[in-house]
């Protein structure tokens, strides 16, 4: 039996540490501590030994060097049932340390401060703490390591029952400890790489904190959890405040994030409805009420059971309209009090308040067999000056407005993608097709009579003129596309033949 006799405590997060130390002392466990933790425990009347009394060496260099000593790490790393290790401990005056309670300098909180200096950030990189955690976790057959205050009671209870912790608990805590130090180091690497503008380093280390467990993943037979960035920016799905409704699902979170990405493309009032990661309705107007009506009318069938996001505060008037159909989620910077009261009558409707809407600039990471694909976020936007009119007829000012609207939306539609726009709203969306003409036919079919006088946006170039011909036959008056095909001239000639104006952006927006 490895009864716990000595504990080393050194914590930045001092939540519950006095109470935990009191429980340990009550079990006649000797407490060693450092710096501010030592002072705190001493002031609380807990008998505590300073680290310098153990090492016989003062804390030096402003506390940078205090626990990096053989009498600390020898006490943690010694294999207790190995005679040579025991002999070396005796020869060097090293005593066993059975329990380590350590959490690290607050690096994440430090770099989250808007005015933090580089020097302050570097000074908050812990060295001795991770070293002790790793030593204890490596030797978990004999040593217990605790990095999370949530685990204090588990350890205290087992010591009360057994005088030590169980091997199963030590293994669990060791895994948690290595996750803790790995996350800490990954965050430091991210900070330094970001500072240098190195978005695609030779070794990719990323870290996320568990936000919540999910009931299931994309399908009921798949387990899932939601993780957020250690320092999540405001105005993103990971930092949204849920005001009402049942738990978010895996698909809810995916769709909500997709809706926010589209909202971010627009400056004035806009409402976006999303279904299965694709927009089914996007509308802009002078007010949120007008924008919502346009988004709803864009596809009143698909919006049922969808996700709705806006960049405006939700008013009483628009809330009354939203309650007329079944929605999964409504996301907004703010909900007015009357609107919130109305929407909360829908028991399961999730209401997410963002405070603001923020562009997600993080790299996208997609897992593939045996690895990941990483790319910078597609933040490229297009304005009129970026475009080249390639046909005889130039767009009218209204056509320009509709074309740029469409190109903002098609960027977020699964490829191959075609979007039809009219009067500042989508009227047809063709998504995820194996060929472009197929996507165009879906969008045209969805638009119905509204296709006449609409404009068409394509996420990539036309490999042949069939899409232009199909659009002309339906009554489309203007087209925006990247251009760049070796057969561009065929599409240009077709557009001229039908009196369609066409502009090239030079920017492709594939979304797989």
Phi, psi and omega in degrees: 000131180259072182300137180282121183245330183225140178232142173248122182242125176208101188232141170275316174275106187267015178304121174071006188287326179297312181298319180295315179298322178297321177295321180292316179298324178297338177264017178061038176263131181282134184251126172249143180209171184229155168044233184294328178294319177302314181295317181298313181294320180298316179294335179276003178081018180267126177296123187218142179258131177289150183298330180292332177291332179279314186275337186071022184220136183288156170290125186233172177055051179058035178084000179295329181237112178209322182253355179280079188209145180303330182285343173270303186285333172295320179292337180268323190265349182299131174279108194296333181258018178255113186306320182296324178293318180295321179295316180293327176296315180295317182296330185251010176064037181260130177253152182292143168243118191264339184218131177240125177241102187220131159230161203262165176311142186283068182297315181299314180295327181293310183285346177285342180291132185297333184253020184294139176270160177300319181298319179294320179299312181298321181294339180263021169270116182280138178245307182294322181299305178301326179296315178294318180299315182293321178298313181294318182293322178299321184262036186293349174299334182238336189242139177261134179236134181232122179246352186235122178305336179296342182263359182302315186290325177301313181294315180299319181295317181292323177296321178298320184279314190249345187082356179206184173258159178281156178299322179300317178293319180296322178294318178298314181291327178294316178299318179295323180294315179292325174298321181296311181288325178296317178296319180299312180293323179297321180294320177297315179298319179298316181299313182292320178294319178297321180299325181271359181072024182264087185279342180230074184289166180299321176241121183268119175237120179233154180217141178223151177257143181292121178274313181192153169277144180253154181301320175194179183267221181300328177229158185300337182274003182249126175284152183202158173215160178251122178247144178238160176300145180304320174242087183276129179294150174291154176085007176248166184301326183291339181250008180292148178258120180277119183267338186195158171101173182283178184299148174286143176260171177305310182292325176303312184295317178300311182294319181297318179295321178296319179297318179296324180298323179287317178307322183296344181284344190246151178263309182282182180304128180216147174232134182237128173251132184234141176222122178054046173075359178245144176289132174255346176197129176228127180222142175235154181197189179282337179224166177294327179298316178293318180297319180295317181300320178293318180296320179294313183292339179301323179197080184294348177275308185290333181295338179300122182079015184264186178250133179240131178230147178217158177261012181241160173294138180280124182265170178300317184297314181286329177299319178299322178291320182294329182285353181283349178220168181277119174238149178279313187216145167236126178246136179202159174298327184200153173242123176295153187304314180296321179295317180299317180298319180293313184291331180289351174291339174275106190305315187264353182295123180274130178245118183245121179259129187257339184080315176204172176246124184241138176289129179277107184264003183290150173301147172270139182233122180236129179281140172230173181302112177081008181187192177224151171257131182235133175215156175295152177298145178277092182257004184293127175242157184236136172238178187300324182292339180280345190266153178242121175282121187251359181251171179295317181272136177267152179294146168289170180296322177294319178297319177303314182299316181289322179298314181292324174302310182298322182289331174295322183281316185297335176304333186253012179257138181301136181284153349292141189229138172226133178234133174254136185229143177205132177055045176061040172203153175287142174241345178201137180227122174248116190236146166063033182265157183282342174220156188289324180295326177295318178296320180296317181295323177295314180297318180295317179297321179292323183290330181060227182295337182289350181295330180296123181085004179276169174245157185241133175242136179237140182284341180216174186290166176268119180285347178202167188281003187299326180291320176298317181296319178294319180294317180297317180299328182277342180107014176290139183255341185210150182225139171237130181205162183294327190073175178115359177281150176292348180248024179307320186300327179296319179290322179297315180296322178295317180297316178298322181297325183261003179075019178274138172271138182225137178236146176255139179261335186075004180238126177261145180232056174303141176219104183259000000 
